[in-house]
Amino acid sequence: MKIGKWLALLAITFALVNRSVSADDRVTRKSDRAPIRGELTAVTRSSVTIKLQNGQEEQISVANIASIRFDGEPPTLSQAQSNERSGALDVALEKYTQIELEYTGDDRRIKTELSFLIARTKVLAALASPADREAAAKAMGDFRENNGSNFRYYEATLLHAEILAQDAAGQAEAQQLLQEIQECDVTGFRLQAGVQLGLLLLAGGDSQEALIAFDKVISESGDDPSATSARYEGMLGRGMCLKSNGSTDEAIAVAEQIIDGASESESRTLARAWVMKGDCMRDKDMPKDALFAYLFVDVLYPTVPAAHAEALYHLSNLWGPAGYQNRADEARATLTAKYPNSPWASR
């Protein structure tokens, strides 16, 4: 064989070997943000098992999954996920939908993941837009009905319950879904269901029972890395109960504990903690301190729609008396432009 053909064959062989080495699944853990590469060999409601390149297998709780990538997924999918994380939910939804339409592969995992990502994005957007709640609830309900054994099932159920709970008519169904999750074997999600049940109790005016629910979550979270999110959510709920009972200073202390301790990946919890601190400062007739608390949300967490809309509303009312009417006008303009269907925009 001529040397040119040998070189061509060698190049093809190298390319195939290199492809086999780099082609893999990847799971990133919440607990340490470590990406784990290999082949997903088992997927259940409770965990995923990934076979590493050295032949060993590692099992990861679904509550400890920060992100997951499948071998062969469309490269534009990571861009859409980046848009979702940055709060550009409309852009993310458009990209997810386009990828789903154009995907011609036969990997069922990718098709199912796209279905979940579309439903999740709709739910996150609908939290700040009541007009979109019904469609978001349907999308997530459909995903749950069709994917009962998928590793996203428990997360989907929590999101479904969260969007249903936004309306009084859906709260009974939301409670049933959360009770289902409280019986599962995944600590992080079981405790998260406890948080959401506490929020339902608080919304119904039962702050004492809600406080008991939140304290139970905090005490049971322990040092479990998969329960970190639930622990800080439980602390936030506890602070909300204290505020509703008039213990404003204690609620502020809880907010500051969350702000000092939670990871930046807990953006929703951190944003809501700053909002709660701002609300407490308004209760104490400290408008300047309240303004700065809401400003933190506007500057650091514009990717959290519901909290950001609420913060913008308060900023539009606080900047004027502070002598900055132009900034008040800017806050109002951003609120109505970015969240036109939010209840805060109509106030």
PENOR-V685153 format. One record per backbone hydrogen bond with DSSP energy under -0.5 kcal/mol. CO is the residue of the C=O (numbers start at 1). NH is the residue of the N-H. E is the energy in kcal/mol with one decimal. If there is no record, write none. Layout:
<<CO NH E> <CO NH E>>
This chain:
<<2 6 -2.0> <3 7 -2.5> <4 8 -2.0> <5 9 -2.6> <6 10 -2.6> <7 11 -2.3> <8 12 -2.2> <9 13 -2.6> <10 14 -2.5> <11 15 -2.2> <12 16 -2.4> <13 17 -2.6> <14 18 -2.9> <15 19 -2.1> <16 20 -2.1> <17 21 -1.8> <18 22 -2.1> <19 23 -2.3> <22 24 -0.9> <25 38 -2.1> <26 69 -3.3> <27 29 -0.5> <27 36 -3.2> <28 66 -3.3> <28 67 -1.4> <29 33 -1.2> <34 29 -1.9> <35 37 -0.5> <36 27 -2.3> <38 25 -3.3> <39 41 -0.6> <39 51 -3.3> <42 49 -3.0> <46 62 -2.4> <47 44 -2.8> <48 60 -3.0> <49 41 -2.5> <49 42 -1.3> <50 52 -0.6> <50 58 -2.3> <51 39 -2.2> <52 55 -1.9> <56 52 -3.4> <58 50 -2.6> <60 48 -2.2> <61 64 -1.8> <62 65 -1.2> <64 30 -2.4> <64 66 -0.7> <67 28 -2.6> <69 26 -2.7> <70 73 -2.0> <74 77 -2.0> <75 78 -0.7> <75 79 -0.6> <76 80 -1.9> <77 81 -2.2> <78 82 -1.9> <79 83 -2.1> <80 84 -2.2> <81 85 -2.4> <82 86 -1.9> <83 88 -1.9> <84 87 -1.4> <87 89 -2.1> <88 92 -2.5> <89 93 -2.8> <90 94 -2.0> <91 95 -2.3> <92 96 -3.0> <93 97 -2.4> <94 98 -2.0> <95 99 -2.8> <96 100 -2.5> <97 101 -1.9> <98 102 -2.1> <99 103 -1.8> <106 108 -0.9> <107 110 -0.6> <107 111 -1.6> <108 112 -2.4> <109 113 -2.4> <110 114 -2.3> <111 115 -1.7> <112 116 -2.1> <113 117 -2.8> <114 118 -2.3> <115 119 -1.9> <116 120 -3.2> <117 121 -2.3> <118 122 -2.0> <119 123 -2.1> <120 124 -2.7> <121 125 -2.2> <122 126 -2.1> <123 127 -1.3> <125 128 -1.3> <126 129 -1.1> <129 132 -2.2> <130 133 -1.5> <132 136 -2.0> <133 137 -2.9> <134 138 -2.1> <135 139 -2.2> <136 140 -2.2> <137 141 -2.5> <138 142 -2.7> <139 143 -1.8> <140 144 -2.3> <141 145 -2.3> <142 146 -1.8> <143 147 -1.1> <147 150 -1.4> <150 153 -2.0> <152 156 -2.9> <153 157 -2.3> <154 158 -2.2> <155 159 -2.3> <156 160 -2.6> <157 161 -2.5> <158 162 -2.2> <159 163 -2.2> <160 164 -2.1> <161 165 -2.2> <163 166 -0.9> <164 167 -1.5> <167 170 -1.4> <167 171 -0.5> <168 171 -1.0> <170 174 -2.2> <171 175 -2.3> <172 176 -1.7> <173 177 -2.1> <174 178 -2.2> <175 179 -2.1> <176 180 -1.6> <177 181 -1.8> <178 182 -2.0> <180 183 -1.1> <181 184 -1.9> <185 187 -0.7> <186 190 -2.7> <187 191 -2.6> <188 192 -1.7> <189 193 -2.1> <190 194 -1.3> <191 195 -1.8> <192 196 -2.2> <193 197 -2.2> <194 198 -1.9> <195 199 -2.0> <196 200 -1.7> <197 201 -2.1> <198 202 -2.4> <199 203 -2.5> <200 204 -1.5> <201 206 -2.4> <202 205 -1.6> <205 207 -1.2> <206 210 -2.0> <207 211 -2.3> <208 212 -1.8> <209 213 -2.1> <210 214 -2.5> <211 215 -2.6> <212 216 -1.9> <213 217 -1.7> <214 218 -2.3> <215 219 -2.5> <216 220 -2.1> <217 221 -1.3> <218 222 -0.7> <221 224 -1.8> <224 227 -1.8> <225 228 -0.9> <227 231 -2.4> <228 232 -2.1> <229 233 -2.3> <230 234 -2.8> <231 235 -2.2> <232 236 -2.2> <233 237 -2.4> <234 238 -2.3> <235 239 -2.4> <236 240 -2.2> <237 241 -2.1> <238 242 -2.4> <239 243 -2.4> <240 244 -2.3> <241 245 -1.6> <242 247 -2.6> <243 246 -1.6> <246 248 -1.7> <247 251 -2.0> <248 252 -2.3> <249 253 -2.0> <250 254 -2.0> <251 255 -2.4> <252 256 -2.4> <253 257 -1.8> <254 258 -2.2> <255 259 -2.5> <256 260 -2.2> <257 261 -1.9> <258 262 -2.9> <263 266 -2.2> <265 267 -1.1> <266 270 -2.5> <267 271 -2.6> <268 272 -2.0> <269 273 -2.0> <270 274 -2.2> <271 275 -2.0> <272 276 -2.5> <273 277 -2.3> <274 278 -2.5> <275 279 -2.6> <276 280 -2.4> <277 281 -2.3> <278 282 -2.0> <279 283 -2.1> <280 284 -1.6> <281 286 -2.7> <282 285 -1.7> <286 290 -2.2> <287 291 -2.6> <288 292 -2.0> <289 293 -1.9> <290 294 -2.4> <291 295 -2.2> <292 296 -1.6> <293 297 -1.0> <294 298 -1.9> <295 299 -2.5> <296 300 -3.0> <296 301 -0.6> <297 301 -1.9> <301 304 -1.5> <303 305 -0.8> <304 308 -2.8> <305 309 -2.7> <306 310 -1.8> <307 311 -2.5> <308 312 -2.6> <309 313 -1.9> <310 314 -1.9> <311 315 -2.6> <312 316 -2.3> <313 317 -0.8> <314 317 -0.6> <314 318 -1.5> <315 319 -2.5> <317 321 -0.5> <318 322 -1.1> <319 324 -2.5> <320 323 -2.4> <324 327 -0.6> <324 328 -1.7> <325 329 -2.5> <326 330 -1.9> <327 331 -2.4> <328 332 -2.2> <329 333 -2.4> <330 334 -2.5> <331 335 -2.3> <332 336 -2.4> <333 337 -1.9> <334 338 -2.9> <335 339 -2.2> <339 342 -1.7> <341 130 -0.7> <342 345 -0.9> <342 346 -0.9> <344 347 -0.7>>
